[in-house]
């Protein structure tokens, strides 16, 4: 058994950013980070598109809008300070018909409400900028970039260690209990007997497991994490020059995700994706993976069935396109018509940790809840990687205010 001032559960980018911020604001604190995998950033952080989002899409006044804009700036500052490479690629949001032009203008106005200025292009201007992209108009976001968030996490981990924090890998939290003096974590390492870790304050950044950790700690919440698989493809190296910016479709406000896009990667490649299909395993990435406990959690949750009824047609189309590659390709050929099925090479999927309410609505904003001695990040999907440092400030404020 060990005892610490602060324990952070979760070695993704939000957990590491929080640990770093706590140490910066509480120098000398005895802080421990626990991560159940053998490497950091194994799950959502390590499987996203690597985009530094500018804050275009999010509801004005929301945490996502405010923290994303601040986070984009601070992500670049952190990378500059610690030698992590990134690229300011910009992004084009492409309209392919008249209806999308109308939605595009609404998106431009939303971005303006968030303090962003987007350049509007007509079809000819789009073609001049990206000759292999077809559309009747586009919005250009100069503040969008790309980075390897795994590299950002490794730099954060190095800094945490320099500041006296400790990171332990391969340690799973199996139980949480709290009394007026401390929080006790039951932990387990593979092949070893169980152990206990005690702490004055706990921060849980559990990603797709956030609801289970919160319930274990006695947090009153009715949200459930539902995994959505985001399936990607990678273009062949001969297509690496197909675009010079990120290319996104105009999102449909009736649908919960942003649509299939072309993303430049830090290794020079280009990915296509993601789609969004229901997952029946929270942490298994091959197609058609099923984990019995995870599947039962989804199928027993009333919110899932309410969402499924509302999005029945969309869900069926996404599932069909997941299984039928030409259907998936058609989503991209709307704005990049020269691509073929043969261009869609393998790329590991990602799993979006999305909180869902019992009424079937998705939790749209970041959600942080807690008890007297614990703080739990219960919803941190995209743009959480971009926003990790200001999210960490928010969490740290709660921890230090509770400790005062």
Beta strands, then each sheet from edge to edge (+ up, - down):
strand 1: 2-9
strand 2: 31-35
strand 3: 51-52
strand 4: 86-87
strand 5: 91-95
strand 6: 119-122
strand 7: 137-141
strand 8: 145-147
strand 9: 166-169
strand 10: 171-178
strand 11: 183-189
strand 12: 195-204
strand 13: 224-230
strand 14: 233-234
strand 15: 246-249
strand 16: 261-264
strand 17: 270-273
strand 18: 277-278
strand 19: 345-346
strand 20: 350-356
strand 21: 367-370
strand 22: 374-379
sheet 1: 9+ 2+ 1+ 12+ 11- 10+
sheet 2: 9+ 2+ 1+ 12+ 22+ 21-
sheet 3: 3+ 8- 4+
sheet 4: 6+ 7- 5+ 15+
sheet 5: 18+ 13- 20+
sheet 6: 16+ 17- 14+ 19-
end
